[in-house]
Amino acid sequence: MLIEALQAGVEDYIARFAADRDEAGRRLVVRNGSAQPRQVLTRAALIAS
């Protein structure tokens, strides 16, 4: 439920500023998207293994 509320807020924000463009005509406010979750392995984790 919280995720849905956050996503709705983001969509509203993007829609409000959809007409704002820079000098090259590119939108100033965009959604960058999201990626699939992934495991991140740090050097500390390698040493501890």
N, CA, C and O atoms as a CHARMM CRD file, in Angstrom:
* protein
*
  196
    1    1 MET  N      0.82100  -1.18500   0.00000 PROA 1      0.00000
    2    1 MET  CA     0.00000   0.00000   0.00000 PROA 1      0.00000
    3    1 MET  C      0.87000   1.25600   0.00000 PROA 1      0.00000
    4    1 MET  O      0.55300   2.22600  -0.68900 PROA 1      0.00000
    5    2 LEU  N      1.95000   1.24700   0.75600 PROA 2      0.00000
    6    2 LEU  CA     2.85700   2.38300   0.78400 PROA 2      0.00000
    7    2 LEU  C      3.52400   2.57300  -0.57500 PROA 2      0.00000
    8    2 LEU  O      3.65500   3.70000  -1.05300 PROA 2      0.00000
    9    3 ILE  N      3.94100   1.48200  -1.19300 PROA 3      0.00000
   10    3 ILE  CA     4.58500   1.56400  -2.50700 PROA 3      0.00000
   11    3 ILE  C      3.62400   2.16400  -3.52800 PROA 3      0.00000
   12    3 ILE  O      4.02600   2.99600  -4.34100 PROA 3      0.00000
   13    4 GLU  N      2.36400   1.75200  -3.49300 PROA 4      0.00000
   14    4 GLU  CA     1.37600   2.29700  -4.42700 PROA 4      0.00000
   15    4 GLU  C      1.19200   3.79300  -4.22000 PROA 4      0.00000
   16    4 GLU  O      1.06600   4.54100  -5.19000 PROA 4      0.00000
   17    5 ALA  N      1.17400   4.23800  -2.97200 PROA 5      0.00000
   18    5 ALA  CA     1.01900   5.66200  -2.68100 PROA 5      0.00000
   19    5 ALA  C      2.23300   6.44900  -3.17400 PROA 5      0.00000
   20    5 ALA  O      2.08100   7.53600  -3.73200 PROA 5      0.00000
   21    6 LEU  N      3.42300   5.91300  -2.97400 PROA 6      0.00000
   22    6 LEU  CA     4.63900   6.58000  -3.45600 PROA 6      0.00000
   23    6 LEU  C      4.65900   6.65600  -4.97500 PROA 6      0.00000
   24    6 LEU  O      5.01300   7.69200  -5.53900 PROA 6      0.00000
   25    7 GLN  N      4.28700   5.58000  -5.63500 PROA 7      0.00000
   26    7 GLN  CA     4.25800   5.57800  -7.10000 PROA 7      0.00000
   27    7 GLN  C      3.24300   6.58000  -7.63400 PROA 7      0.00000
   28    7 GLN  O      3.50400   7.25500  -8.63000 PROA 7      0.00000
   29    8 ALA  N      2.08400   6.68300  -6.98100 PROA 8      0.00000
   30    8 ALA  CA     1.06900   7.65200  -7.39400 PROA 8      0.00000
   31    8 ALA  C      1.60000   9.07200  -7.23400 PROA 8      0.00000
   32    8 ALA  O      1.34700   9.92800  -8.08100 PROA 8      0.00000
   33    9 GLY  N      2.33000   9.32500  -6.16200 PROA 9      0.00000
   34    9 GLY  CA     2.92100  10.64200  -5.94600 PROA 9      0.00000
   35    9 GLY  C      3.95000  10.98500  -7.00700 PROA 9      0.00000
   36    9 GLY  O      4.00400  12.11900  -7.48300 PROA 9      0.00000
   37   10 VAL  N      4.75900  10.01900  -7.37400 PROA 10     0.00000
   38   10 VAL  CA     5.76900  10.23200  -8.41800 PROA 10     0.00000
   39   10 VAL  C      5.08600  10.52500  -9.75800 PROA 10     0.00000
   40   10 VAL  O      5.48100  11.44600 -10.47300 PROA 10     0.00000
   41   11 GLU  N      4.07200   9.74400 -10.08900 PROA 11     0.00000
   42   11 GLU  CA     3.35300   9.96100 -11.35000 PROA 11     0.00000
   43   11 GLU  C      2.72700  11.35500 -11.39600 PROA 11     0.00000
   44   11 GLU  O      2.76100  12.02300 -12.42900 PROA 11     0.00000
   45   12 ASP  N      2.15300  11.79000 -10.26700 PROA 12     0.00000
   46   12 ASP  CA     1.55400  13.11800 -10.18900 PROA 12     0.00000
   47   12 ASP  C      2.61100  14.19600 -10.39800 PROA 12     0.00000
   48   12 ASP  O      2.38600  15.15000 -11.14100 PROA 12     0.00000
   49   13 TYR  N      3.75000  14.05200  -9.75400 PROA 13     0.00000
   50   13 TYR  CA     4.83900  15.02800  -9.87600 PROA 13     0.00000
   51   13 TYR  C      5.33000  15.11600 -11.32200 PROA 13     0.00000
   52   13 TYR  O      5.51600  16.21100 -11.85300 PROA 13     0.00000
   53   14 ILE  N      5.53700  13.97100 -11.95100 PROA 14     0.00000
   54   14 ILE  CA     6.00400  13.94900 -13.33900 PROA 14     0.00000
   55   14 ILE  C      4.97700  14.60400 -14.25700 PROA 14     0.00000
   56   14 ILE  O      5.34500  15.36200 -15.15500 PROA 14     0.00000
   57   15 ALA  N      3.70000  14.32100 -14.04000 PROA 15     0.00000
   58   15 ALA  CA     2.64900  14.90000 -14.88300 PROA 15     0.00000
   59   15 ALA  C      2.58500  16.41500 -14.72900 PROA 15     0.00000
   60   15 ALA  O      2.35400  17.12000 -15.71200 PROA 15     0.00000
   61   16 ARG  N      2.78500  16.93000 -13.51900 PROA 16     0.00000
   62   16 ARG  CA     2.72500  18.38000 -13.30100 PROA 16     0.00000
   63   16 ARG  C      3.82100  19.12400 -14.04800 PROA 16     0.00000
   64   16 ARG  O      3.62400  20.26900 -14.45400 PROA 16     0.00000
   65   17 PHE  N      4.97000  18.49200 -14.23400 PROA 17     0.00000
   66   17 PHE  CA     6.09700  19.16500 -14.86000 PROA 17     0.00000
   67   17 PHE  C      6.40600  18.61800 -16.25800 PROA 17     0.00000
   68   17 PHE  O      7.50600  18.82900 -16.76800 PROA 17     0.00000
   69   18 ALA  N      5.47300  17.93500 -16.86800 PROA 18     0.00000
   70   18 ALA  CA     5.70100  17.32800 -18.18400 PROA 18     0.00000
   71   18 ALA  C      5.98300  18.36000 -19.26000 PROA 18     0.00000
   72   18 ALA  O      6.68400  18.05900 -20.22500 PROA 18     0.00000
   73   19 ALA  N      5.46000  19.55900 -19.12200 PROA 19     0.00000
   74   19 ALA  CA     5.65400  20.58900 -20.14900 PROA 19     0.00000
   75   19 ALA  C      6.97100  21.34200 -19.99600 PROA 19     0.00000
   76   19 ALA  O      7.37300  22.05300 -20.91700 PROA 19     0.00000
   77   20 ASP  N      7.64600  21.21000 -18.87500 PROA 20     0.00000
   78   20 ASP  CA     8.90700  21.92600 -18.65500 PROA 20     0.00000
   79   20 ASP  C     10.01200  21.28700 -19.48500 PROA 20     0.00000
   80   20 ASP  O     10.27700  20.09000 -19.38000 PROA 20     0.00000
   81   21 ARG  N     10.65200  22.10800 -20.31300 PROA 21     0.00000
   82   21 ARG  CA    11.70600  21.62700 -21.22300 PROA 21     0.00000
   83   21 ARG  C     12.94900  22.49500 -21.11400 PROA 21     0.00000
   84   21 ARG  O     12.86600  23.66000 -20.72500 PROA 21     0.00000
   85   22 ASP  N     14.10000  21.92900 -21.45800 PROA 22     0.00000
   86   22 ASP  CA    15.32900  22.72200 -21.50400 PROA 22     0.00000
   87   22 ASP  C     15.47700  23.35400 -22.88500 PROA 22     0.00000
   88   22 ASP  O     14.57200  23.25500 -23.71300 PROA 22     0.00000
   89   23 GLU  N     16.61000  24.00100 -23.13500 PROA 23     0.00000
   90   23 GLU  CA    16.83000  24.69100 -24.40700 PROA 23     0.00000
   91   23 GLU  C     16.83400  23.74900 -25.60200 PROA 23     0.00000
   92   23 GLU  O     16.53100  24.16500 -26.72000 PROA 23     0.00000
   93   24 ALA  N     17.17400  22.49100 -25.37600 PROA 24     0.00000
   94   24 ALA  CA    17.22800  21.50000 -26.45300 PROA 24     0.00000
   95   24 ALA  C     15.88900  20.78600 -26.64400 PROA 24     0.00000
   96   24 ALA  O     15.77100  19.92000 -27.51200 PROA 24     0.00000
   97   25 GLY  N     14.87700  21.14000 -25.84300 PROA 25     0.00000
   98   25 GLY  CA    13.56900  20.52700 -25.97900 PROA 25     0.00000
   99   25 GLY  C     13.37600  19.25300 -25.17600 PROA 25     0.00000
  100   25 GLY  O     12.35600  18.57700 -25.31100 PROA 25     0.00000
  101   26 ARG  N     14.35300  18.92300 -24.34000 PROA 26     0.00000
  102   26 ARG  CA    14.24600  17.71300 -23.52100 PROA 26     0.00000
  103   26 ARG  C     13.47900  18.01000 -22.23700 PROA 26     0.00000
  104   26 ARG  O     13.59400  19.09500 -21.66600 PROA 26     0.00000
  105   27 ARG  N     12.69900  17.03300 -21.79600 PROA 27     0.00000
  106   27 ARG  CA    11.94600  17.19900 -20.55500 PROA 27     0.00000
  107   27 ARG  C     12.90000  17.33400 -19.37500 PROA 27     0.00000
  108   27 ARG  O     13.92200  16.65100 -19.30600 PROA 27     0.00000
  109   28 LEU  N     12.55500  18.22000 -18.45200 PROA 28     0.00000
  110   28 LEU  CA    13.39100  18.43900 -17.27000 PROA 28     0.00000
  111   28 LEU  C     13.10400  17.43300 -16.16500 PROA 28     0.00000
  112   28 LEU  O     13.98400  17.12300 -15.36200 PROA 28     0.00000
  113   29 VAL  N     11.87900  16.92300 -16.12000 PROA 29     0.00000
  114   29 VAL  CA    11.50300  15.95800 -15.08800 PROA 29     0.00000
  115   29 VAL  C     11.11200  14.66000 -15.77500 PROA 29     0.00000
  116   29 VAL  O     10.13500  14.61800 -16.52300 PROA 29     0.00000
  117   30 VAL  N     11.86700  13.60800 -15.52400 PROA 30     0.00000
  118   30 VAL  CA    11.60100  12.30400 -16.12200 PROA 30     0.00000
  119   30 VAL  C     11.72500  11.23200 -15.05200 PROA 30     0.00000
  120   30 VAL  O     12.32300  11.44400 -13.99800 PROA 30     0.00000
  121   31 ARG  N     11.15500  10.09600 -15.34400 PROA 31     0.00000
  122   31 ARG  CA    11.31700   8.94900 -14.45300 PROA 31     0.00000
  123   31 ARG  C     12.43200   8.08700 -15.04200 PROA 31     0.00000
  124   31 ARG  O     12.36600   7.69200 -16.20600 PROA 31     0.00000
  125   32 ASN  N     13.43100   7.80400 -14.25700 PROA 32     0.00000
  126   32 ASN  CA    14.56700   7.02900 -14.74600 PROA 32     0.00000
  127   32 ASN  C     14.28400   5.54100 -14.84000 PROA 32     0.00000
  128   32 ASN  O     15.04100   4.79800 -15.46600 PROA 32     0.00000
  129   33 GLY  N     13.20100   5.10600 -14.22300 PROA 33     0.00000
  130   33 GLY  CA    12.86900   3.69600 -14.28100 PROA 33     0.00000
  131   33 GLY  C     13.39800   2.95200 -13.07600 PROA 33     0.00000
  132   33 GLY  O     13.85900   3.55200 -12.10600 PROA 33     0.00000
  133   34 SER  N     13.32500   1.64700 -13.15300 PROA 34     0.00000
  134   34 SER  CA    13.81900   0.82000 -12.06000 PROA 34     0.00000
  135   34 SER  C     14.33700  -0.48800 -12.63300 PROA 34     0.00000
  136   34 SER  O     13.89600  -0.94400 -13.68800 PROA 34     0.00000
  137   35 ALA  N     15.24800  -1.05800 -11.93900 PROA 35     0.00000
  138   35 ALA  CA    15.86300  -2.30300 -12.39100 PROA 35     0.00000
  139   35 ALA  C     15.44000  -3.44600 -11.48700 PROA 35     0.00000
  140   35 ALA  O     14.90700  -3.23200 -10.39800 PROA 35     0.00000
  141   36 GLN  N     15.68000  -4.63400 -11.94300 PROA 36     0.00000
  142   36 GLN  CA    15.41300  -5.81800 -11.13700 PROA 36     0.00000
  143   36 GLN  C     16.38800  -5.84000  -9.96200 PROA 36     0.00000
  144   36 GLN  O     17.53800  -5.42500 -10.11100 PROA 36     0.00000
  145   37 PRO  N     15.95400  -6.31000  -8.81000 PROA 37     0.00000
  146   37 PRO  CA    16.87100  -6.39800  -7.67000 PROA 37     0.00000
  147   37 PRO  C     18.07700  -7.27200  -8.00900 PROA 37     0.00000
  148   37 PRO  O     17.96400  -8.24400  -8.75600 PROA 37     0.00000
  149   38 ARG  N     19.21100  -6.91700  -7.45800 PROA 38     0.00000
  150   38 ARG  CA    20.41100  -7.71500  -7.69600 PROA 38     0.00000
  151   38 ARG  C     21.23400  -7.78700  -6.42400 PROA 38     0.00000
  152   38 ARG  O     21.11500  -6.94300  -5.53600 PROA 38     0.00000
  153   39 GLN  N     22.04800  -8.78300  -6.35700 PROA 39     0.00000
  154   39 GLN  CA    22.91200  -8.96300  -5.19700 PROA 39     0.00000
  155   39 GLN  C     24.19900  -8.19200  -5.43500 PROA 39     0.00000
  156   39 GLN  O     24.80200  -8.28400  -6.50500 PROA 39     0.00000
  157   40 VAL  N     24.61400  -7.43500  -4.43400 PROA 40     0.00000
  158   40 VAL  CA    25.85200  -6.67400  -4.51900 PROA 40     0.00000
  159   40 VAL  C     26.85700  -7.31600  -3.58400 PROA 40     0.00000
  160   40 VAL  O     26.56800  -7.53600  -2.40800 PROA 40     0.00000
  161   41 LEU  N     28.03100  -7.61600  -4.10200 PROA 41     0.00000
  162   41 LEU  CA    29.07300  -8.25900  -3.32400 PROA 41     0.00000
  163   41 LEU  C     30.18900  -7.25000  -3.07100 PROA 41     0.00000
  164   41 LEU  O     30.74500  -6.68500  -4.01300 PROA 41     0.00000
  165   42 THR  N     30.51200  -7.02700  -1.81800 PROA 42     0.00000
  166   42 THR  CA    31.55700  -6.06900  -1.46000 PROA 42     0.00000
  167   42 THR  C     32.86300  -6.79000  -1.14300 PROA 42     0.00000
  168   42 THR  O     32.88700  -8.00100  -0.92300 PROA 42     0.00000
  169   43 ARG  N     33.92100  -6.03400  -1.12400 PROA 43     0.00000
  170   43 ARG  CA    35.21300  -6.61200  -0.79100 PROA 43     0.00000
  171   43 ARG  C     35.19200  -7.20000   0.62100 PROA 43     0.00000
  172   43 ARG  O     35.77500  -8.25800   0.86000 PROA 43     0.00000
  173   44 ALA  N     34.52500  -6.52400   1.55200 PROA 44     0.00000
  174   44 ALA  CA    34.44000  -7.02100   2.93300 PROA 44     0.00000
  175   44 ALA  C     33.75300  -8.38300   2.97000 PROA 44     0.00000
  176   44 ALA  O     34.14500  -9.25700   3.74300 PROA 44     0.00000
  177   45 ALA  N     32.74800  -8.56100   2.15100 PROA 45     0.00000
  178   45 ALA  CA    32.05900  -9.84700   2.10600 PROA 45     0.00000
  179   45 ALA  C     32.96200 -10.93300   1.53700 PROA 45     0.00000
  180   45 ALA  O     32.88800 -12.08700   1.96000 PROA 45     0.00000
  181   46 LEU  N     33.80700 -10.57500   0.58800 PROA 46     0.00000
  182   46 LEU  CA    34.72800 -11.55100   0.00900 PROA 46     0.00000
  183   46 LEU  C     35.76400 -11.99600   1.04600 PROA 46     0.00000
  184   46 LEU  O     36.09500 -13.17900   1.12300 PROA 46     0.00000
  185   47 ILE  N     36.26900 -11.06000   1.83400 PROA 47     0.00000
  186   47 ILE  CA    37.28100 -11.36700   2.83300 PROA 47     0.00000
  187   47 ILE  C     36.68100 -12.23400   3.94400 PROA 47     0.00000
  188   47 ILE  O     37.35100 -13.13100   4.45400 PROA 47     0.00000
  189   48 ALA  N     35.43900 -11.97800   4.31900 PROA 48     0.00000
  190   48 ALA  CA    34.79300 -12.71000   5.41000 PROA 48     0.00000
  191   48 ALA  C     34.42400 -14.14100   4.99700 PROA 48     0.00000
  192   48 ALA  O     34.21300 -14.99000   5.86300 PROA 48     0.00000
  193   49 SER  N     34.34200 -14.41900   3.70300 PROA 49     0.00000
  194   49 SER  CA    33.91900 -15.76200   3.26100 PROA 49     0.00000
  195   49 SER  C     34.97000 -16.79900   3.42400 PROA 49     0.00000
  196   49 SER  O     34.74500 -17.96300   3.09400 PROA 49     0.00000
